Amino acid sequence: MPKYRPLVSQFWQNAEQKYHREELMKLPYKFILSAGLMLGSVALANQPSSTLTVDEESLPACTKTALPEGVEFAIIYPDCGYVDGLAPVIKEGKYGFADTTGKLVIATAYQEAHPFSNNLALYRQNGKYGYLDRTGKVAIKPQFEDAWGFWEGRAKVAQNGKYGFIDSTGKMVIKPQFEVVGDWFEDGLVLFKQGDKYGFLDKSGKVAIKPQFDSAKSFSEGLAAVTKKTGLTDAQGVPLHKFGFIDTTGKVVIELKYDLVYDFFMGASYVVDGESSYYIDKSGNRTNMPKYQ
């Protein structure tokens, strides 16, 4: 049940190898993808990952924070889930929040609780999702079948098996009507599917880029990976695609000619082109691998 949004952290580079993908993808704040993720993930698809043993020497410093007896951090990477001084914690299967001193400031009373974003924390109680403010008061009452963290002032929610978006007051700004829609807005746009084609909506729910692609991914650094089918299939009969990139106006800025592409990170994308693989810049020219911190 992915509902987290990635966050900027040096620990993300190894996090996917250490924790279940479901836990990482729930974060309602932005991760920058590392080279390891770019090379280890499959573009345009969610793939399961394994849980490996944790190297304690690489644990973030916050794990040394003394918490009350029986209380543990709900998230270790990155940075124990702290956002503006609060981190989700768990005790006996119930979730709450601790400050940077380890003091429990929001009691462990919830079925789920996820890191803050836009000063709101997604939580679940009695099987429904809502949002808490930083004092622990209910800001948006639990009413959704499923929900995601806020990003760019919007949060994805589910009602009656369909998806839409609310704003930070809880107002439904895009009514639940989509069976397939992206989990968050990026550059003011979110992916959606209409029929068998993919396009993008703006924050009001209007079509910003009409559905015309056979597959697509959310924007990253102002560009989104999109595909068109070639009319050919692989040995298993799966349709083959060619990959390229569009900008936020929907213009194709990097030709759909690659066999596989990854999100842009630090101005570069890793691509597969026939028997070759290399990095390209935002103009489609070959470039060097970014220097990761």
N, C-alpha and C positions, 0 to 999 in steps of 0.2 A: 504494500500500500504506500507507494512513494508520494511523499508530500513535503519533503524538505527542499530547500533551495541552497545551492552551493555558496561557500564563503571564502574570502581571501585568507589563505593561511599557508605557511611553509609546510605544514604537516599534511596537506592534501596530497602532496606528491606520492606519499606512500600509503595514504589512508585506504584507498580502494583495495589494496592488497591485504589489509589488516582487518577490515570490517565488512559485514554484509552490505551489498549495494543498497538494499532497502533502507538501511539506517542512514547512509550518506545522502541519498537522494531526497530525504525528508527535510533537510536543512533549509529554513526559509530565508537564507541570506547567501550571498554569492561566493562560491568557490571560483578561483581561477584554475583552469585545468593545467596539469603538468604534462611534461613530455611522456611520463609513464602512462598517464591516462589516455593521451592522444594515441599512443602506440598500442595500448592494451585494450581499448574499448572499440567496439564496432560502430562505425558511423551510422546514424539514422536508425538505430535499434537499441533497445535495452537488453543487455545480456546479463545473465547471472554471474556472480563472481564467488570465489571461495573465501572462506575465513581461514586465515593463517595465524600462526602464533605471533604474539606481540613482543617485540624487542623492547624490554623495559627501559633500556638506556635511551631510546628515542622518544619516550613518553614526554608530553609537554609538561612544563614546570607546574602547571596548575594542579596536576594529579597529586602533588605533595600537600595541597591545602587540606587542613584537618577539618573533616566534616563530623557532624554529630554521629553518635554510635548507631550503626546499622544503616547509615545513609551513604549512598555511592553516587558518583557522577553518572548520569544517564548516557552521556556521550563523552568519549575521551578525545578523539580527533574530530575537528581541530580545536585546540585550546579549550577542551572540556565543554564546549558549547557556550562559553561566555559571550554575551552581547551586552554592551553597556553595563557591565558589572553583575549580571545575573546569569546563572547557568541552571539547566534542568538537572534535577537529582531524583533518585529513586530509593524508596524504602519499602520493603515487603510488598513489592509490586505496585506501589502507588507513587505518583510523581508530584514534585513540587519544584521550588527554586531556592538556590543558595546564592549569597553574595560572595565577593572575592575573599572575604575573611573566613568563609565556610559557614557563616550563620544562616540558618534556615529562615528565609524571609517570606516565603509562600509555602504553606504547609503541604506535606506530601499527602494529597487527598484525591488525586485524579487518575483516571485510567491511562491517560497519556498526557504528556506535556512536552512541548517542543520549543527550541530557542526563540527569543524575541526577534521581531522584525517590525519596523514601523511602530515600535513601542507596544506591540501586541504579540501575545504568545498563543499559538494554537494549542487547544487542549480537548480532551474527550471525557465526557461524563455521561453515564447512563446510555452509552452507545451512540451518542450524538456529539458532533464537533462544534466548538465555539471558540471564543478568544478572551483571554484575560488581559487586563492592563498591568502595569508594573507594580501596583499595590496589591495585586491578587484579586481585585474586584472583576466581576464579569462585565466585559465591555460589549461583547456580542454573544447573546445567549446560545447555548448548544441547541442546534436545530438542523444541522446538515448531516446527511448520510456519510459524507466524506468531505475533507477540506484540506487546503494547503496553506503554507505560510505566505505572508504578504511579500510582494516584490513590486517595485514601481507603483505602489499605492493600490494594488489589486491583489485579491486572493481568489483562487479557484475553489469552487464549492460544487457539491453534487446534491441534487434533489430529484427523486423519482428516476434515478438512473441516468440523468442527463447532467451536463456540466455548464456552468456559467461563472460569473465573477462578481464579487462584492467589493465595495470600497471600504476604507478604514472605519466608517461609521456603521457599517453593516448593511448599507443600502445595496440592493441588487442592481448593478449597473449594466450587466449583461445577463439576461435571464437564462436559466438552465435550459438549453435547447440543443446542445451539441453532444454527439456520441463520442467524437474524437476532437480534442482541443489540447493545446500545450498546457503545461503546468504553471507557467509564469510568463509575464510580459518581459520583453527585452527590446530596448530601443523603441519602446512604445507600441510594440507589435506582439501578437501572439499567434501561433500556428493553429489552424483549424482545418478540418476535412469536410468537404461537401461532395457527396457522391463518392467517386473514387479519386478525386483530385484534392490537392493541398494548396491552401493560400494563407493569408494573414489578416487578422482583425486589428482595428485600432482600439483604444481604451473605452470608446463608447459602444463598441460592438459592430461598428460599420466595417464593411469589407475594404481594406486598404490595398491589398494585393489579391486579385481574383484567383480562385482555385484553378490552377493550370498545370501543377507539377505532380508527377507520379509518386514522389516522396519528398519530404523536406524536413529540415531541422530548425530549431529556434535560432535567432540571431546571436552572433558572437562577434564583438568588436565591429559592429555595423554591417556584417555580412552573414548571410544564411546559406547553408548548403542545400541544394535542391537537385532533383534528378528527373530524367526522362527515360522511359523504357526504350530499349534499342530495337525491340521486336524479336530479339534472340533469347534463348534460354540456355542455362548451364546444363551439365550432365544429369542433374536431378529434375530438370524441367522448370526450374525457378527463373522467372524473367530477369534478364540482365538490364542494368541501368547505366547511364552515364551521368557523372556528377560534375557540378560546377557551383557557382555562387551568384546570388543576387544581392543588390543593395536594398535599402529600406524603401525605395520607390518601386521596387519590383524589377528593376533593370538588371539584365544579366551582365555582370561585370567581369566574370571569369567563365569562359566558355565551358559548356557541359561536355567535357571530353575525357574525364578521368574515370577510372574504374572504382576508385574509392577516395574519399576526402575526409579530413577531420576538421573540427572547429578551429578557427583562428585563435591563436594564443601568442601574445606579444608580437603581433604583426605577421605571424607565419602560420601556414597550414601544411600538415604532412599529407601527401597525396600518393596514390598508386596509379601508375600510368603504364599499362601493359606489364612488361617484365621489370620496369624501373620504379623506384620510389624515391621521393625527395621532398624538400620543402619549397613552397612558393610564397611570394609576398602578395599583397592585396592587389597588385597589378597583374598577377599570374606569372610573374617572372621567378625563375629559380633563385633561392636564397639559402642562407645558412640556417642551421638549427638554432632556435633562440637559446640564449644563455639563461638557464634557470637558476634562481637563487637557492 
